[in-house]
Amino acid sequence: MEDLALAAEKIASLMRTLTGPEGFRLKYRITAGAGAKDPDGFERRDIYVECKGPDAELLLERDGELLRSLEHVAAKVLRLEPEEHDRVSFDANGFKAERASSLRELADEAMDTVGESKRPYNFPPMNSRERRMLHMFLKDSGMQTASSGEGARRFVVLYPEGYRVPREDDRRGGSGRDRRGGGRGDRGGSRRGGGRGRY
């Protein structure tokens, strides 16, 4: 990424445009450099933008779809390569910390389910960042993880210990719907667990 001070000023200019007289009713704080870390504690960023205000909830509708769109626009403004897009992060009303906590709980629930059933568990479809978080939360479980499906329907599968994980080509056809031993859900816990696979 270019000079962080210059990058932060470009993001500030973007936010001034978005919050102008006819724009969103938001207050924002931009942190660049060492302090730019998502409140979920998962990853360090180069630039972190925290939003609050009357329209903050709009950014969080449909699981933070507009929040992710802002990240995408910011990455384009900064001319980041696709693999660098995670270096800028937007949050509103503590959404990301809350979501990380939910994912930890969901991971814990899945580990319990797979440990008892000895069957694979399908998580709901998620964006690449959340799938990566799940892989991290599960990596010490002794179980394997892999991502399946395509595009917006891509999801993580947790496999029992010793289970033969299907090849990537076979996994891409998956739907992410609940299957026997699989699950969706909004809850789960904070134990660690295991994995490999693409995000």
URLINPE-V835188 format. One record per residue. N is the residue number from 1. RES is the residue in one small letter. SS is DSSP state (hx for helix, st for strand, lp for the rest). Layout:
BEGIN
n->[N;N]
res->[RES;RES]
ss->[SS;SS]
END
This chain:
BEGIN
n->[1;2;3;4;5;6;7;8;9;10;11;12;13;14;15;16;17;18;19;20;21;22;23;24;25;26;27;28;29;30;31;32;33;34;35;36;37;38;39;40;41;42;43;44;45;46;47;48;49;50;51;52;53;54;55;56;57;58;59;60;61;62;63;64;65;66;67;68;69;70;71;72;73;74;75;76;77;78;79;80;81;82;83;84;85;86;87;88;89;90;91;92;93;94;95;96;97;98;99;100;101;102;103;104;105;106;107;108;109;110;111;112;113;114;115;116;117;118;119;120;121;122;123;124;125;126;127;128;129;130;131;132;133;134;135;136;137;138;139;140;141;142;143;144;145;146;147;148;149;150;151;152;153;154;155;156;157;158;159;160;161;162;163;164;165;166;167;168;169;170;171;172;173;174;175;176;177;178;179;180;181;182;183;184;185;186;187;188;189;190;191;192;193;194;195;196;197;198;199]
res->[m;e;d;l;a;l;a;a;e;k;i;a;s;l;m;r;t;l;t;g;p;e;g;f;r;l;k;y;r;i;t;a;g;a;g;a;k;d;p;d;g;f;e;r;r;d;i;y;v;e;c;k;g;p;d;a;e;l;l;l;e;r;d;g;e;l;l;r;s;l;e;h;v;a;a;k;v;l;r;l;e;p;e;e;h;d;r;v;s;f;d;a;n;g;f;k;a;e;r;a;s;s;l;r;e;l;a;d;e;a;m;d;t;v;g;e;s;k;r;p;y;n;f;p;p;m;n;s;r;e;r;r;m;l;h;m;f;l;k;d;s;g;m;q;t;a;s;s;g;e;g;a;r;r;f;v;v;l;y;p;e;g;y;r;v;p;r;e;d;d;r;r;g;g;s;g;r;d;r;r;g;g;g;r;g;d;r;g;g;s;r;r;g;g;g;r;g;r;y]
ss->[lp;lp;lp;hx;hx;hx;hx;hx;hx;hx;hx;hx;hx;hx;hx;hx;hx;hx;lp;lp;lp;lp;lp;lp;lp;lp;st;st;st;st;st;st;lp;lp;lp;lp;st;lp;lp;lp;lp;lp;lp;st;lp;lp;st;st;st;st;st;st;lp;lp;lp;hx;hx;hx;hx;hx;hx;hx;hx;hx;hx;hx;hx;hx;hx;hx;hx;hx;hx;hx;hx;hx;hx;lp;lp;lp;lp;hx;hx;hx;hx;hx;hx;st;st;st;st;st;lp;lp;hx;hx;hx;hx;hx;hx;hx;hx;hx;hx;hx;hx;hx;hx;hx;hx;hx;hx;hx;hx;hx;hx;hx;lp;lp;lp;st;st;lp;lp;lp;lp;lp;hx;hx;hx;hx;hx;hx;hx;hx;hx;hx;hx;lp;lp;lp;lp;lp;st;st;st;st;st;lp;lp;hx;hx;hx;lp;st;st;st;st;st;lp;lp;lp;lp;lp;lp;lp;lp;hx;hx;hx;hx;lp;lp;lp;lp;lp;lp;lp;lp;lp;lp;lp;lp;lp;lp;lp;lp;lp;lp;lp;lp;lp;lp;lp;lp;lp;lp;lp;lp]
END
